[in-house]
Amino acid sequence: MSALLRLLDVQADDADDSGNTWVGPASGPPGKRAFGGQFMGQSLAAASRTVEPAKLPSSMHLQFLRGGEAGDDVEYSVQRVFDGRTASSRRVESRQGGRLLTAASVSFAAPLAGPEHGQYATMPQDPETLPRTGPVGPAPSMPLDELDIRVSDDRSSGEFVRRLWWRVTVPVPDDPLLHDVIAAYVTDVYMIDPALQVHGHSMTARTHRSGTTDSSIWFHRPIRADRWNLLESRSPAAARGRGVITGSLIGTDGEIAATLAQEGLIAER
């Protein structure tokens, strides 16, 4: 199993026979702060273990309360909030050493027939023509040898727009849920940075205290993590030391597969 798939494969806690506690593997290296996407992906994976397969993720909202330790496993407790005929809801809390780190709400729904919209008529570029850049900052716990990330920033309209292309370069099983989990993991990488870039700053410059405080995803269509995906994001507002970023996750066919929003700390040091 690849490092990425192993990281996102949460396992049942042998000490709890309720089926509501799961353990996410450590991302490493020890002594480093855990990547927020780890909690996004592992929380979604833990919640999905308690829901029937016919119901797919429809939305996820996660609050980052404390920083985690990359070198330690993470315990996830799942509360079964609601189970209906076509929809389910879960609350997921993560802990290390008994300390609460994140709290998430996750909704699942069976696909239903209805009107559809949300498609780009033309894509802004071909990712194959872009240089392979990696994340927009250091990512010590991400298995970067299994991810192809290419970033292209655009200020031509006067607005800062980040276009982050990504795909997984290792074989991924044909499991729709797993592709959603990978997307939740990858799209968290430095997504708050556009709120600083608007003002000519960046997270890598460390001129500001920065970090995600909460993150949300709404899933619309199937995602294929082993094919090119475009995360196009911008920051509509920032004030009081915090900024908001909104984004669309788009497949190469132009269809919007997910909508994302984040709030993060961008306070002057």
Summary of the structure (lengths in Angstrom):
residues: 269
radius of gyration: 17.9
end to end distance: 41.8
largest distance: 56.3
contacts: 875
relative contact order: 0.16
helix: 15%
strand: 42%
